Amino acid sequence: MAKKESVNVQGMEITVLKHRQDDYISLTDMARYKNSDATGLVISHWMRTGYTINFLGAWERLHNPVFNVTEFGNIKMESTDNSFILTTKQWTERTNAIGIVAKPGRYGGTYAHRDIAFEFATWLSPEFKLYLITEFQRLKSDEQHQQALEWNLQRTLSKINYRIHTDAIKEQIIPKEVTRAQAAAVYASEADLLNVALFGMTAVEWRTANPDKDGNMRDHASLEQLVVLSNMESINALLIRQGLSQRQRLVQLNATAITQMESLMGSSLKKQLKQ
């Protein structure tokens, strides 16, 4: 199911859906600003203008490798006729366009990529467009804030589990009589065990490959990687207490990382395919 969000523009709820991993805004909802009883007619009138056709064609040529340029040229010639009419269905079927789509079902209606939706808003009313852009930017800002909170939560969980992890190392691996430097070396070794199992490289190798990046590889990890890392720290603590060698644990942790990342990324991919 596509992810539905909405913005309120001058008292009107405008639906925003994820499509092709991007934001598509409901032209149907926006058209109600002009005529609430004939939204399809409003969109069709906008699409038949020469400026709109040229804009849609330029957008498609920029973003759509399978755009039918020949058919686009035919539509441009037809648009000079006073009786010319262009619907969303005609445009998409004739040109293989992806910037405008018709969505059936629960959130049905005509949707357009935000670039195109803002152009439609300009045609409706400059004031309406300004309010739409303001509310859309507010929506995106809220989304980024929420994603940052989720990332920070996983980073915090990872740090908590790391404490559990290091406690197990201290109890089971580090000899009683060692210097602080020796203890630190063991901790670093165990941390790199997880790094290699999940990221495929040690901390030093990552820094060498990314000299311009701040922090460490975990600071640049994806949300899915942080979830798996958190799980692996707990699993490694258990394997340490079971007396497995580093080599044995690396094999098991790497298998776990592969399985869990495939599961998480597979779920993410399924969601994207449904949008």
C-alpha positions as CSV (number, residue, x, y, z in Angstrom):
1,M,0.0,0.0,0.0
2,A,1.2,3.5,-0.9
3,K,2.1,5.7,2.0
4,K,-0.5,8.4,2.3
5,E,0.2,11.8,3.8
6,S,-1.5,15.2,3.4
7,V,-1.1,18.9,3.7
8,N,-3.7,21.5,4.5
9,V,-3.7,24.3,2.0
10,Q,-6.2,27.2,2.7
11,G,-8.5,24.8,4.4
12,M,-8.2,22.0,1.7
13,E,-6.7,18.7,2.4
14,I,-4.2,17.8,-0.4
15,T,-3.0,14.1,-0.5
16,V,0.6,13.3,-1.0
17,L,1.6,9.7,-2.0
18,K,4.9,7.9,-2.4
19,H,5.2,6.7,-6.0
20,R,8.4,5.6,-7.7
21,Q,10.2,6.4,-4.4
22,D,9.2,10.1,-4.8
23,D,6.4,12.4,-3.7
24,Y,3.4,12.7,-6.0
25,I,0.7,15.3,-5.1
26,S,-3.0,14.9,-5.9
27,L,-4.0,17.1,-8.8
28,T,-7.6,16.0,-8.1
29,D,-7.5,17.5,-4.6
30,M,-5.9,20.6,-5.9
31,A,-8.4,21.0,-8.8
32,R,-11.2,21.4,-6.2
33,Y,-9.8,24.9,-5.5
34,K,-11.0,25.8,-9.0
35,N,-14.1,23.6,-9.3
36,S,-15.0,21.0,-6.8
37,D,-17.6,19.4,-9.0
38,A,-15.5,18.9,-12.2
39,T,-11.9,18.2,-11.1
40,G,-11.2,16.1,-14.2
41,L,-12.3,18.9,-16.5
42,V,-10.1,21.4,-14.6
43,I,-7.0,19.1,-15.1
44,S,-7.9,18.5,-18.7
45,H,-8.1,22.3,-19.4
46,W,-4.7,22.8,-17.9
47,M,-3.1,19.9,-19.8
48,R,-4.4,21.2,-23.2
49,T,-2.4,24.4,-23.1
50,G,0.7,24.7,-25.1
51,Y,2.8,25.8,-22.1
52,T,1.7,22.8,-20.1
53,I,2.4,20.4,-22.9
54,N,5.9,21.8,-23.4
55,F,6.6,21.7,-19.7
56,L,5.4,18.1,-19.3
57,G,7.5,17.1,-22.3
58,A,10.6,18.8,-20.9
59,W,10.1,17.1,-17.5
60,E,9.7,13.6,-19.1
61,R,12.7,14.0,-21.4
62,L,14.8,14.9,-18.3
63,H,13.5,12.1,-16.0
64,N,12.0,9.3,-18.2
65,P,14.3,7.3,-20.5
66,V,11.4,5.5,-22.2
67,F,9.4,8.7,-23.0
68,N,7.9,8.5,-26.5
69,V,9.3,11.7,-28.0
70,T,7.7,11.0,-31.4
71,E,4.2,10.8,-29.9
72,F,4.9,13.9,-27.9
73,G,5.6,15.7,-31.2
74,N,2.3,14.5,-32.6
75,I,0.5,15.8,-29.5
76,K,2.1,19.2,-29.9
77,M,0.9,19.4,-33.5
78,E,-2.6,18.4,-32.5
79,S,-2.7,21.0,-29.7
80,T,-2.9,23.8,-32.3
81,D,-6.5,22.7,-33.2
82,N,-9.2,24.6,-31.2
83,S,-11.0,21.3,-30.5
84,F,-8.0,19.7,-29.0
85,I,-8.5,17.9,-25.7
86,L,-5.9,16.0,-23.7
87,T,-6.7,13.8,-20.7
88,T,-4.3,12.2,-18.2
89,K,-5.0,8.8,-19.7
90,Q,-4.3,9.9,-23.2
91,W,-1.1,11.6,-22.2
92,T,0.3,8.6,-20.3
93,E,-0.7,5.9,-22.7
94,R,0.5,7.7,-25.8
95,T,3.9,9.0,-24.4
96,N,4.7,6.4,-21.7
97,A,4.8,9.4,-19.3
98,I,5.7,8.8,-15.6
99,G,5.2,12.3,-14.2
100,I,1.4,12.1,-14.0
101,V,-0.4,8.9,-12.9
102,A,-4.0,7.9,-12.3
103,K,-4.4,6.0,-9.0
104,P,-7.4,3.7,-8.5
105,G,-8.8,2.5,-5.2
106,R,-8.8,4.1,-1.8
107,Y,-6.6,7.1,-2.6
108,G,-7.9,7.3,-6.2
109,G,-7.4,10.3,-8.4
110,T,-4.8,12.0,-10.6
111,Y,-1.4,12.5,-9.1
112,A,1.7,14.3,-10.4
113,H,5.3,14.5,-9.4
114,R,5.8,17.5,-7.1
115,D,7.6,19.5,-9.9
116,I,4.5,19.1,-12.1
117,A,2.1,19.6,-9.2
118,F,3.7,23.0,-8.4
119,E,3.2,24.0,-12.0
120,F,-0.4,23.1,-11.9
121,A,-0.7,25.1,-8.7
122,T,0.7,28.1,-10.5
123,W,-2.0,27.8,-13.1
124,L,-4.6,27.6,-10.4
125,S,-3.4,30.5,-8.4
126,P,0.0,32.0,-7.5
127,E,-1.3,32.4,-3.9
128,F,-2.4,28.8,-3.7
129,K,1.0,27.7,-5.0
130,L,2.8,29.6,-2.3
131,Y,0.7,28.1,0.4
132,L,1.1,24.6,-1.1
133,I,4.9,24.9,-1.2
134,T,5.0,26.2,2.3
135,E,2.9,23.3,3.7
136,F,4.8,20.7,1.6
137,Q,8.1,21.9,2.9
138,R,6.8,21.7,6.4
139,L,5.7,18.1,5.8
140,K,9.2,17.2,4.5
141,S,10.8,18.9,7.4
142,D,8.7,16.9,9.9
143,E,9.6,13.7,8.0
144,Q,13.3,14.4,8.3
145,H,13.0,15.1,12.0
146,Q,11.1,11.8,12.5
147,Q,13.7,9.9,10.6
148,A,16.5,11.5,12.6
149,L,14.7,10.5,15.8
150,E,14.4,6.9,14.6
151,W,18.1,6.8,13.6
152,N,19.2,8.3,17.0
153,L,17.0,5.7,18.8
154,Q,18.7,2.8,17.0
155,R,22.1,4.4,17.6
156,T,21.2,4.6,21.3
157,L,20.1,1.0,21.4
158,S,23.3,0.0,19.6
159,K,25.3,1.8,22.3
160,I,23.3,0.1,25.1
161,N,23.9,-3.3,23.6
162,Y,27.5,-2.5,23.1
163,R,27.8,-2.1,26.9
164,I,26.3,-5.6,27.3
165,H,28.7,-6.8,24.6
166,T,31.8,-5.3,26.3
167,D,30.7,-6.6,29.7
168,A,30.7,-10.1,28.2
169,I,34.1,-9.6,26.8
170,K,35.5,-8.4,30.1
171,E,34.0,-11.5,31.9
172,Q,34.9,-14.1,29.4
173,I,37.9,-13.0,27.2
174,I,40.1,-10.4,28.9
175,P,42.4,-12.0,31.4
176,K,42.3,-10.7,35.0
177,E,45.9,-9.3,34.9
178,V,46.1,-7.0,31.9
179,T,47.0,-3.4,31.3
180,R,44.4,-0.8,30.1
181,A,46.1,-0.8,26.7
182,Q,45.8,-4.6,26.4
183,A,42.1,-4.4,27.4
184,A,41.4,-1.7,24.9
185,A,43.0,-3.7,22.2
186,V,40.7,-6.6,22.9
187,Y,37.7,-4.4,22.9
188,A,38.8,-2.9,19.5
189,S,39.3,-6.4,18.2
190,E,35.8,-7.4,19.2
191,A,34.3,-4.2,17.8
192,D,36.0,-4.9,14.5
193,L,34.7,-8.5,14.6
194,L,31.2,-7.0,14.3
195,N,32.4,-4.4,11.8
196,V,33.8,-7.1,9.5
197,A,30.7,-9.3,9.9
198,L,28.3,-6.5,9.0
199,F,30.2,-3.9,7.0
200,G,32.9,-6.1,5.5
201,M,35.8,-4.0,6.8
202,T,37.6,-2.9,10.0
203,A,37.3,0.6,11.4
204,V,40.8,1.5,10.2
205,E,40.0,0.2,6.7
206,W,36.9,2.4,6.6
207,R,38.8,5.5,7.7
208,T,41.4,4.9,5.0
209,A,38.7,4.5,2.4
210,N,36.7,7.6,3.7
211,P,39.3,10.2,4.7
212,D,36.8,13.1,4.2
213,K,34.0,11.8,6.4
214,D,33.6,12.7,10.0
215,G,32.9,10.1,12.8
216,N,33.1,6.4,12.1
217,M,31.4,3.9,9.9
218,R,28.6,3.4,12.4
219,D,27.8,7.1,12.4
220,H,27.2,6.7,8.6
221,A,25.2,3.4,8.9
222,S,21.7,3.0,7.6
223,L,18.8,2.5,9.9
224,E,18.6,-1.2,8.8
225,Q,22.3,-1.7,9.5
226,L,21.9,-0.2,13.0
227,V,19.1,-2.5,13.8
228,V,21.2,-5.5,12.7
229,L,24.2,-4.2,14.6
230,S,22.2,-3.9,17.7
231,N,21.0,-7.5,17.4
232,M,24.5,-8.8,16.6
233,E,26.0,-7.2,19.8
234,S,23.6,-9.2,21.9
235,I,24.2,-12.4,19.9
236,N,28.0,-11.9,20.1
237,A,27.7,-11.5,23.9
238,L,25.8,-14.9,24.0
239,L,28.4,-16.6,21.8
240,I,31.2,-15.3,23.9
241,R,29.7,-16.8,27.0
242,Q,29.3,-20.1,25.1
243,G,33.1,-20.1,24.6
244,L,33.2,-19.9,20.8
245,S,36.4,-18.6,19.2
246,Q,36.5,-15.3,17.3
247,R,36.8,-17.2,14.0
248,Q,33.7,-19.3,14.9
249,R,31.8,-16.2,16.0
250,L,32.7,-14.2,12.9
251,V,31.2,-17.0,10.7
252,Q,28.0,-17.1,12.7
253,L,27.7,-13.3,13.0
254,N,28.3,-12.8,9.3
255,A,25.6,-15.3,8.4
256,T,23.2,-13.5,10.9
257,A,24.0,-10.2,9.3
258,I,23.3,-11.4,5.8
259,T,20.0,-13.1,6.8
260,Q,18.8,-10.1,8.8
261,M,19.8,-7.5,6.2
262,E,18.2,-9.5,3.4
263,S,15.0,-9.7,5.5
264,L,14.9,-6.0,6.3
265,M,15.8,-4.8,2.8
266,G,13.4,-7.4,1.3
267,S,10.6,-5.9,3.3
268,S,11.6,-2.4,2.3
269,L,11.7,-3.4,-1.4
270,K,8.3,-5.0,-1.2
271,K,6.9,-1.8,0.2
272,Q,8.5,0.2,-2.6
273,L,7.1,-2.2,-5.2
274,K,3.6,-1.7,-3.8
275,Q,3.8,2.1,-4.1
